[in-house]
Amino acid sequence: MLREHINPTFEETPVTRITPEMVRAWYSNITRIRARGAKSADAADDDAVPTTRARAYEVLRMVLNVAIDDGHIDQNPRRIAGATAVQPAHDTTILLPREIGALAAAMPAELSASVLLAAWCALRPSEVFELRRRNLNADCSILTVAFAATYRKGKVVIDRPKDGSTGDVWLPDHIRSTVRQHLDMHVGQEPDSLLFPDPETGETMREWIYRRKFTQACVKIGRLDFRPGEQRHTGGTLAAQAGGTLPEIMDRLRHKTPQAAMRYQKIATGRARTVAANISKIAKDAPDPS
């Protein structure tokens, strides 16, 4: 965000000279269109990117807040109402639990577990691509997310996950045996062995290679509308439906702020009837006070 959207305008400008008018002019000129081929070889990816301006504005806000804390300026010159609000480019879709299993079964055998981990543990595709044997503990109950792999300008770049969201994720009991089986059948014994290497190179998975196989699997189960990144949304929604509180969802998805985690709780609000039924179940299972 700094390199592509902020520094070209403000890199040589002292923070004491940045005015609200300059910020508004800068904000209005940030493109919301991704250059063709910048992210993927698929033409379908060359669409509007509604999050770009909001994220760049948020980074600038944080920089200027530090300037306030350090006593360089008295108030933040960024004052555009609603500038950090993001309107998604498309409605997010999620899978039902039975569809997760069907999608995993439709994937090639060596990639089947990638769907289970991404959907049930709310992982980003870039995080899945960089998972290695050492990221799982001995009984496959805890997964450590430490790095992410993205494809930029013709090469794979290994870096920290988005927003620095590293951390441990507990695996649900029902997928642990499948993950262990995957380790036995498809993963090398070295600690650095990739869980899901690129089938063509044996190295880190390239995004479009995975997407191609993923899309084919989605066609098989009749869910062509589903995208790899929405596995994380599915996992977040499942965590909320399982009764996760806001702090618990933040911890599971490794969110730094509550705003992102809140959307999963909003999705789960449609389960009011189920929640009421669960409350009744608790009451029925309670011991008789007499």
N, C-alpha and C positions, 0 to 999 in steps of 0.2 A: 504493500500500500504506500509506503514512504517513497520507494524507488519509482513506481509507475504513476502515482497520482498526487503526491504531496510535494516531494522535492522539486519537481519541475517548476512549481510556482513559488514555493516558500523557502527553499533551501538556503538562499542567500539573503533572506529577509529577517532582520532581527525581530524577535517575538514582540518587542515593545512597539514595533511599527505595524503590526498586523491589525487591521481594522475590520469591523463587521462587514463593511462594504466589500473589502477584498475577499473575505470568506464567502460571501454570497456570490460574487462573480466567479470565484474558483469552483464553488459547488455546482453552479449552473453549467459549467463547461466540462464536468467529468462525464465521460461517455458511459452509457449503460449498455453498450454493445460490445461483445467480445469479438476481437479480430478473428477472421476465418483461419482455422487451423491452429489457433493459439493454445487450445486445450485438447482437442481431439481431432482425429481424422474424419469423424462423422459430421456431415453437413448439418445434421439435426442439432448439434451442440452449439452452432453459431447463432444463438438467439440472444435476446436481451438478458442482461445479468443484473437484476434489480437490486442485488445486495452490494454491488461495488461502491456506489456513492455512499450508502449508509455506513459501510465499514470504513471507508476512507475518512469520512466525517468523524466517526467515532475515534479513529486513531489520532486525528488532528485535535480533537477535544481532549484526549488524554495528554497529549504533548503540552497543550496550553494549560491544562490543570497543573501539571508539574511546574510550569513557569510561574503560576500563581503561588504554589507551595514554596517555591524558592525565592519569592519576593521580587521577581522580575517584572510582573504586571499585576494590576489590582483586580481585574476582572477578565473573564474569558470572552474574547471577541466573537466566538461562534454562538450565534443566537437564532438559528433557523429552526422554527418549531416543526417537530415531526421528522427532522432530517435523518434520524437513526431508525425510523420505522421502516420495515421491509414488507413489501407486498410480494408474496411468492409469485414466480413466473407461471406456476401451475399448481393445481391442488395436489397436496401430498396424499399418496395412497399407501395403505399398509396391508399386510397379509394377515389372514386369520391363522391361528396356530396350525390347523391342518394343512393350510397352503404352504407354510414354511417347510413342513416335512415333504410335501409333494415337490416343491421347487428343489430341495436338496436332492431328492431322488432323481430328478430330471437332469441334474448337472452331471458332468463326467465324474467318475468315481473319485478321482484324485482331488476334485474341487467340491465335492458334496458337503464336507464339513465346513467349508468356508461360509456357506449359507447359514448353517446352524449357529456358528459363532457370531456372524454379523447380525443376524436377526434376533437371536435370543440374548446376546450380550451387548447389543446396540453399538457395534463397531462401524467405523467409517471404512469404505473400501481401501483407502490408502493405508489404514492401520492393519487391515487383514493382510495386505500384500507384504508387510514387513514383519509378520509374526514368525518367530523362530522357536525351535524346540525349547530353548532356555526360557521362553516367556511363559511356559506352563509349569506348574509345580508337579510333584511326583504323582499325585493322584488326580491330576487334571481338574482340580476344584477351583483353582485361582489362575487367572490369566493376567499377565502384566503387559499393559500397553505402554511402550516406551518410545517407539519411533513410527514414522509413517513414510511411505514411498510414493512419490509423485513423479510423473513424467513431464519434464520441462525442457523445451528447446532441444529435443533429440536425445535426451539422456535421462536416466532414472536418478532422482535426487532423494537421498535419505535425510530426513530431518525430524524434528520433534513434531508430534501431532498438532493439528490445528488448535490455536489458542493455548498451546502448551499443555493440552489436556492429557497428561500422562497419569497412570495410576493402575491399581489392581481392580479386576472385575471378577466377581464370583460367578462360576458357571452353574446353571441350573442342573440339578441332579440327573434329569432325564437325557441330557446330551453327553454326559461325561464318558460313558462307555464307548459311544461312537467316536468321540475325539481321541480316546486312547487307541481305538482300533485304527483310526487314521494315522496316528503316529507310528504304529507298528507296521502298517502296510505301505505308506506313501512318503514317509519322512526319514531322512538320514539320521544316523545315530549321533552325529556331532552336535554339540549344543547350538551352534550357529546355523544348523540346517533349516532352510525355509520350510514352513508348513505348506505353502502353496506356490512353488516356483513356476516360472513361466514355462509352459509346455514346449515352447520352441527353443528357448535359450538355456533353460535350467537355472537362470538367474532370477532376479526380482521381477515379479509379474508386471507387465505393462498393462495400463488401464484398458486400452481398447481391445486387447486380446481377451481379457476377462469379460469385458462387456459383451463381446461377440458370443461367447459361450453362455453367458448369463441370459442374454436375450433369447437365444435358441431354447433354453430351458423354460423361460417365461411363456414362450409360444406353446410349448408342450402342455402346460397346465392352464392355458387360456388366460394368462395375465400379462399380456403384452404391454399394458399400461404401467407395469412395475419397473422401477429403476434400481440399480445397485445401491445408490445412496439412501434409498428409502428403507433398506433393511435396518438402518440405525433408527429411523422414525418408528418402524415397527417395534424395535426393542424398547424404545422409550415409552411408547403407548402401552406395551405389555407390562412394563414396570409400574405404570400408573394404574392400570387395571388390576394389578396384583395387590394394590393397596399401598404402594410406595408413597411416602410423604414427600414434600418438596425437597427437603435436605437429602432424603434417601435417593431420589431420582437424580439430583445434582451429583451425588457421589457416584452412582452407578454409571452415569453418562459422562462423568468427569467435567461437569460444567463449572465455570468459575463464578457465574452470576445466575440468579434465579430466573431471569427472564426466559431463557431458552427452555429450561425445565418446565416452566409454567404451561407451555403449550400442550405438553403431554397430559397434564392434569386436566386441562380444558377438554381435550379429546375424550378423556375418560369420564367426564361428568355425565355423559349419556348413560352411564351404568348405575344411575340412582336406584333403580329397582333391584339390581343385583346387590348393591351395597346394603339396601334395606333387608334383603333376604339373608345376607351374611350376618347381619346384626341379630336377626331372629335366631339363626343357627347357634350363635354364641350364647344367646339367652337359654335356648333349649338344652345345650350341652352343659350349662353351668350346674353345679351340684345344688340339690335342694337345701335351702338354708335351714330347714327344720331338722 
